C-alpha cells in the first residue's frame, strides 16, 4: 500500500463528507461486498454515504447488511443523478473504466467531486484523482480490508464490514481456488472471521438459495458444452430462448463458465450468453496457467479483466460469435498448447 495514497485519502476523509459509492454494472459478490463494506466503514466515521448501483443485482446478494439502501440508477436516474451532483467524493469500486457503468459514466465524468478508484483489475483508465489499483489481489474486498487497516487498523472492522468483505473474497477467488489466493488472503479471512463473519452462513446464502430455474439452466449449459482437444478450449452457449425457458434471473449464470475448466487438459473456458434485450452476446473467459484472457478479450472482444478471468462482448449472433471465437483461438493455438 502506497503511504502517499493513504495519506491523501486520510486527508479527504478527515471531515464528514457527502459520499457516493458506485459498483460496476451487473454487480457481483465482490462489487456488492466491497461497496457495502466500505459504506459501513465510512458511516462509522460520520460520513453521509449513498451506494448507487447502475442496475439491479442478484437476489442471492441482497441479504448483506445495507443492501436495502442501495439506489438503482436504471430504476430512478433522476434521484441517482441528484446524489452524484451533491457528492463531495465519489468512490468507484471493482471497476477501472467508466465504460463499466454505462450512462452513469457520463454523470460521474462531469461531476466536480473528487473521484477515487478502488479496484483490482488491470490497466485502469485515468479518470480519478486518486487510484488504488492492485491487480495482484484476488478481490477488491481484500483491497478494501488493507485500506481500512492502513487508515485506522483492523480493530475497527465490525461484523457488518467483516461479513461484506468476506463475501467478496469468497466469490471472487472461486471459494479460494484461484491463483490469486495468497497466504495473506487467508490471514485477512481469518481476521474477518474473528470480527464476526460467519463462513458457513455466508456460503449457504450465496450458494444454497437457488431457484429451480437456475439449476435447470446449468443443466442446459452443460448439455451445450463443447470441448476442442486441439485448442484445449471448452465453450458453452446459452440462447435467449434457453434463458427464457429456465425463468432466467440476474446472477443465474454466475460460475457456469468454471465448469469448463474442470475438464482434463482444458486451459480455456468461454461462456457466451445471448443478451435478451440489447442484441449482443455477453462473453466470460476463464483460463489456467499463462494464457492471458485479459489480453485475448481486449484484443478481440472489447473486453478485459484479469490474467485468468475476463469478460467481453460480441455484436454478432450467438453462432457467429462462436465461429469467430474459434477462428481467433486458432491463431493462438501454439500459446494454448503451452499454457
N, C-alpha and C positions, 0 to 999 in steps of 0.2 A: 504494500500500500504506500503510495507516494505521500510523504509527510506534507508537502506543499498543497496537494489537493485536499487533504484532510483539514488543514489549517484554513483554506479558502472556504470549505464547506462549513466549518465551525463558525466562521465569521458571518456567513449568510444566515445561520440558524441561531445566532446569539440573542436575537429578539424575536418575539412572536410574529409570524408571517401568515399571509393567506397563501396556501399551497395547493397546487393541483398535481396529482399523480396519474400518469397515463400508462397503461399496459398496451401491448400490441393488439391488432385486430385478431379475432378468434383466440382470445387469451386461453392459455393452458395453465397447468398447475403452477409452473414457475412464475408466469406473469401475474397470476392472481395472488399467489403466496407472497411474492416479493412486494407487490403493491400494497397488500393489506398489512404485511409485517412492518413495512416502512411507515405506513399510515399510523399504526398503533404506536410506534416509537416516537414519531413526530408529535402525536397528540399528547404523549406523556410530558412533552416539553412545551405545552401551551400553544402550539400552532393550530390554526384552523385548516383542516385538511379535507380535500374532496378527491375521491378517486373517480375518474371518468374512463370507462371502457368504450372503445369505438363501437362495439356491438355486443350482443349477448354472449354469454359463456355457458359451458355445460352445467346441468343441474348437479352433477356429482362434485362440483366445486363450491356450491352455494351454501354449504354448511359452515364455511370458515367465518370466524368472528369478524364482523364489519362488512360482510358481503351485502347485507340488505341495504346498506347506504350507498352502494356503488351506483353512479349515474351512467346511463347508456346513451351515448351520443346519437346513435342511429334512431332511437325512440323519441328523444326530446332534444334536438340540436340547439334550439333557442336557449334552453336552460344551460346546456353544456357550454355553449359559446360565451354566455354571460359569466360563468365561473372562470373560464380561461382568461377573459378580459380583465377580471378583477384580481387575478393571481399576481403575487409578488415573485413566486418561484414556481417553476414547472419541472417536475421530475419525470423523465421518460424511462420506464423500466422494462428490461428484457427485449429491447429492440434498439437499433442504432441508425436507422434511416426513417425519415418522416413518411416515406412511401408505405411503411408498415401500418400506418394508422389512417390511410385513406383521406377523406375530406377533412378530418381533424388536423392533418398536417398543415393545411393552409392556415387554420386558426392559430396553431402553435407558432408557425414561422413568422406571422405578423404581430404576435404578442410582444410587448415590451418587457415581460417578466424575464428574470434570469432563468436560463434553461440548463438542466443538469442531466447528463446521461448516466445511468447505472445499468451496466449490461455486460454480457459475456460472449457476444458474437464478434466475429472477425470484421475488420475494416470498417470502423464507424464513420459515418458522414460527419462533416464539420458544421453542425448546426447549433451546437451547445456552447455555453460559456464555460462549463466545467464538465469534464468527462472522466468517468470511472469505467474503464474498459479493460476487462481481464479475460480474454478468450481461453486461457488455460484452465479456468474454473469450470466445473461441471454444471453450474446453475447460477442464475442471478441471485437466488436466495442465499447461496453461500457467500456471494459478494456482499449482499446487504448485511449479513452477520458480521463480516470483517469490518465493514464501515462503522457499524454500531460499536463494535469492540474498540475500534480506533478512536471513536469520538468520546465515549463515556465508559468503556469497559463492559464486559459481558454480564455483570451483575444486574444491570438494568433491564435485561431481557425478561419479560414476564411470560406467562403461559400462552397468551394470545399471540405474541410475537413468535415464540418458540414453535407453536403449532403451525402457523402460516409458513414459516421458513422451512420447517421440516417437510411440509407438503411439497414445496417446490424442489427441494433437494431430492426427495424420494422419486418424484415423477420425471425430472429432467436427467436423472442418472440411470433411468431404467431399473429402478429399485437397486441401485448401487452396482450395476453390472457394467457400465460403460468405462472406457479407458480414462476418462477424465476424473474418476474417483481416486482420491489420494488418501494417505494416512491422515492428512489434515481434515479432509472431508469427514472422516469417521470421528475425529476428535470434536469437530463442530457439532455433528449429530449427537454425540454423547452429551455434550453440554446442553443442547436443546432439550433432550430427554430429561436431564436433571432439572431444567427450568419449566417442565410441565408438558412437553409434547408427549403424546401417547401413541407410540408406533403402531400398536395393534389396531387401535380405533381409527387412526388416520388411514391406514391401509384398507381397512374394511370400508370406510366411507368412500374411498376413491375407487376401489376395485370390486367390491361386492354389493353394489347397489344398481346393477344394470337392469334395464327393462328388457323384455323378451326379444324385442326387435334388434337390439344391439348384438345379442348372441346369434340371432339368425343372420344378421349382416356379416358377422365374422365367418359363418359357415359358407355364405355365398362367396366372400373374398377368398377363402382357402380353396374353394372349388374352382375359382378363376385363376389361381396362381399358376404361373408358368416358369419353368427353370431352364435357362440356357447354359448347358455344361461348358460350351466353348467360351462364353463370356463370363461364366461364373456369376450369373445375374438372375435374380428372381423378380418377376414382375407380377403385379396384381392390379386388376382394373375393376372399377365399380361404376356402373352406369347410373344415370338419373333414375331410370325405371327400377333398378335394383335397390336404390336408396329408398324410393317411394314404397316399394313392396315391403320393406323392413321397418316402416314407420320411422325413418331416419330422424334423429335428434342431434343437436350440436354436441360434438365430442364423441359420437358413436364410433368414429373411425380411428380414434386415438389408439396408438400402439399396434395397429394391424400390420403396418409395414415391417415391424420387427420379426414377425413370424417367418418372413422370407429368409432372414439371416440365420435362422436355426437350421437351415439345410446344410448338410455337409458339403464343403468346398464352395459354398456361396460367400462372395465377398461384397456383393452389392444387392440391395433390395430397393425396389421402387414401387410405390403405391400411386396409382392415377385415378382420380375421382372426378367424374363429370359433374361440374357445379350445376345445381338445379335451376338457377335463375340468371346468372351472369354470363353464361355461354363460354366458359373456359374450363380447362382441365387443371385441377389442383394436383400438384405432384409432391410427394415426400420421398426423400432419399436417405438411406442408411448404408453405411459401409463398415467393413473391417479393415484393419491394417492401414497401409499407406495410400490407399486410393482416396483422394480428396473429393468428396461430393460437394463441398463448398465451391471449389474451382469448377467442377463439372456443371453444377447448376447455374453458376454465374455466367459461364461461357455459352451455355446452350438453352437455358430455360428461364431467363430473367429472375433468377433466384439467388440463393446463398444461405449461409448459416455457419455451421461448424465443419471441421475437417471430416468427421464421420456422421454428421447429421445435418441435413439441409432441406430447404423447400424450393419450389419453383412453380411455374405455370406454363400452360400452352393454350394458344387460341385455336388450335386445330381440333378436329373431332377426337374422340377417345381412341378410335382405331388408328387414325393418322398420327396421333401423339405417340402411341406405342411403336408404330413403324419408324417414326423419326428418332425415338429414343434408341432403338436397336441400331439404326444407321450411325448415330453418334457414338454409341458404345463400341461398334466395330472399329472405329478409329482409335479407340483406347484399348484394344484387345491385349496388346503387349503389357500395358500398365496393369490391367486386370489380372493377367496371368501371373504377375509378380507380386501382387498385393498380399 
